[in-house]
Amino acid sequence: METKAIRRQKIKYRIRKKIAGTAGKPRLAVFRSNAETYVQLIDDVNGVTLAAASTRDKDILAQKGTKSEKSKLVGAVIARKAGDLGFNSVVFDRGGNLYHGRVKAVADGAREGGLQF
C-alpha cells in the first residue's frame, strides 16, 4: 500500500520532469510544511537559488492571520524580490501539492505582486 508521502513524491517527480527553471525564467518552488510555507526562485541550469521567502521571515511572522493569508504575503514578497532581480516571468512548481489552499494563496500573492506564470 502506498503512503501519502510516497504518492506526493511520485507527483513531484512527474511535475519536475516537465518543468525546469532557467537563468531567464526561474522556477518558483513552493514547499508547504504543517506550520510554515517556503518559496524559492531556482535556476536549475546552474543549480542555484536566486531568492527565497517564507512565513518565518520577520515581517511576515509579525503579521496576524491564517496560514493562507500569510502564504499570500509570502507570494507578494517573492514577487518583489523577483522584480528586484529583474524577473517578471517564472515557472510555477507546486511541489506535488494540490493547487489549493496555501499553494494557491502563494500563487495569487505572486501574481498580484506582478509575476507572470
TORMAR-608152 format. One record per atom (N, C-alpha, C): residue in three letters; x, y, z. Coordinates in steps of 0.05 Angstrom, whole numbers, plus 5000, padded with zeros to 4 digits. Layout:
ALAXYZ ...
REM end
This chain:
MET501749765000 MET500050005000 MET501850255000 GLU501050444984 GLU502650684980 GLU501950905001 THR503951015014 THR503351225034 THR502951485019 LYS501851675034 LYS501351945023 LYS503952075014 ALA506052045030 ALA508652165024 ALA509852054998 ILE509651794994 ILE510651664970 ILE509151764946 ARG506451774949 ARG504751874927 ARG505452164919 ARG505952324939 ARG506652604934 ARG509352624920 GLN511252454929 GLN513952454916 GLN513752374887 LYS512052184880 LYS511652104852 LYS510552334836 ILE508552474847 ILE507352704834 ILE509452924829 LYS511152964850 LYS513253164848 LYS515253104826 TYR516052844824 TYR517852764802 TYR516552804775 ARG514052744773 ARG512552774747 ARG512553064739 ILE512053244758 ILE512053534752 ILE514853624744 ARG516853544759 ARG519653634754 ARG520753534727 LYS519553314717 LYS520453204691 LYS519653404669 LYS517453544673 LYS516453724653 LYS517354014655 ILE518054104679 ILE518754384682 ILE521554414694 ALA522954634686 ALA525554694697 ALA525954994695 GLY527355104715 GLY527855394715 GLY530455454701 THR530555684687 THR532955764673 THR533856034685 ALA536156134675 ALA537156394685 ALA535156614677 GLY533856584655 GLY531956794646 GLY529156764657 LYS528356514663 LYS525756454674 LYS525956244696 PRO526456334721 PRO526956144743 PRO524355994751 ARG524855774766 ARG522655614776 ARG521855714804 LEU519255764808 LEU518255854834 LEU517255604848 ALA518955494866 ALA518355244880 ALA517055314907 VAL514855174913 VAL513455204938 VAL513654954955 PHE514454994980 PHE514554774999 PHE512754845022 ARG510954655029 ARG508954715050 ARG509354505072 SER510154595095 SER510254415118 SER507554455134 ASN507254315156 ASN504854345171 ASN504454625181 ALA506654755190 ALA506455015203 ALA507255245185 GLU509155205166 GLU510255425151 GLU510055375120 THR510555595105 THR510555585076 THR513155705067 TYR514655565050 TYR517255665040 TYR517055685009 VAL518355894998 VAL518355934969 VAL521156004961 GLN522055894938 GLN524655954927 GLN524456004897 LEU526156184887 LEU526556224859 LEU529156074852 ILE528955874834 ILE531255694829 ILE531955704799 ASP534555724794 ASP535655694767 ASP536755404766 ASP535255224753 ASP536054944752 ASP538454894734 VAL538955064714 VAL541155024696 VAL543855054711 ASN544055254727 ASN546455304743 ASN546355184771 GLY543955094779 GLY543554964805 GLY543855164828 VAL542655404825 VAL542855604847 VAL540155704854 THR539855774880 THR537455914889 THR537956214887 LEU536156344873 LEU536456634868 LEU535256804890 ALA533056714900 ALA531656864922 ALA529856674937 ALA529256744962 ALA527556574979 ALA525956744997 ALA523656635005 ALA521856775025 ALA520356555039 SER519456615064 SER517956425079 SER516256565100 THR514456415112 THR512856525133 THR514456565159 ARG516956475159 ARG518756515182 ARG520256785180 ASP520056925157 ASP521257195155 ASP520157375176 LYS521757555186 LYS520957735209 LYS518457895203 ASP518358015179 ASP516058185173 ASP513458025170 ILE513557785161 ILE511157615158 ILE510457485185 LEU512457405200 LEU512057285226 LEU510557475245 ALA511057735242 ALA509757935259 ALA506757975252 GLN505957895228 GLN503157925219 GLN501257735234 LYS498857825238 LYS496757645248 LYS495157535224 GLY493957305227 GLY492357195206 GLY492756895203 THR491156785185 THR491356495180 THR493856425164 LYS494356165162 LYS496656075147 LYS496356145117 SER493956135107 SER493456215079 SER493956505074 GLU493156675093 GLU493656965090 GLU496657025091 LYS498056885108 LYS500956925110 LYS502356825084 SER501256605073 SER502356495048 SER502056695025 LYS499856835025 LYS499457045004 LYS501557265007 LEU502157335032 LEU504357535037 LEU507057435027 VAL507557175031 VAL510057045021 VAL510157074991 GLY507957024977 GLY507857054948 GLY508457344940 ALA507457534954 ALA507957814948 ALA510857884952 VAL512057784974 VAL514857834980 VAL516757714958 ILE516157474950 ILE517857344929 ILE517557484903 ALA515157594897 ALA514757744873 ALA516358004873 ARG516458134896 ARG518158374899 ARG521058314896 LYS521958094908 LYS524858014905 LYS525457944876 ALA523657814862 ALA524057744834 ALA524157994817 GLY522458184823 GLY522558444809 GLY525158584812 ASP526258574837 ASP528858704843 ASP531058564827 LEU530858304822 LEU532858154807 LEU532358184777 GLY530158304769 GLY529658344741 GLY527958124727 PHE526557964743 PHE524857754732 PHE521957844734 ASN520457804712 ASN517557854713 ASN516057604705 SER517457394698 SER516157144689 SER517656904702 VAL516056714713 VAL517156484726 VAL515556234718 VAL516756004725 VAL515355744721 VAL514455654749 PHE511855604753 PHE510755534779 PHE511055234784 ASP512155164808 ASP512554884816 ASP511054844842 ARG508854704842 ARG507254674866 ARG508354454884 GLY510454324876 GLY511854134893 GLY510253884901 GLY508553794884 GLY506953554890 GLY504453604906 ASN504053844915 ASN501653914930 ASN499453994910 LEU496953974919 LEU494754064903 LEU494754364901 TYR493854464877 TYR493754754874 TYR491154844888 HIS491454884914 HIS489154944931 HIS490255044957 GLY488755214971 GLY489555304998 GLY491955474998 ARG494055395013 ARG496455555016 ARG498055584991 VAL498155364975 VAL499655374949 VAL498355574930 LYS495655564929 LYS494255754912 LYS494556044923 ALA494656074949 ALA495056344961 ALA497756454954 VAL499856294953 VAL502456384945 VAL502356474916 ALA501056314899 ALA500856384870 ALA499356644867 ASP497156684881 ASP495556924879 ASP497157174888 GLY498557144911 GLY500257364921 GLY502457434901 ALA503657234889 ALA505857284869 ALA504657424844 ARG502357334835 ARG501057464812 ARG500457754818 GLU499357804842 GLU498658084849 GLU501158254852 GLY503458124858 GLY505958264860 GLY507158324833 GLY506058214812 GLY507058274785 GLY508458044771 LEU508557804783 LEU509757584769 LEU507757454750 GLN508857354728 GLN507157204708 GLN508056924707 PHE506056734707 PHE506656454702 PHE504156314693 
REM end
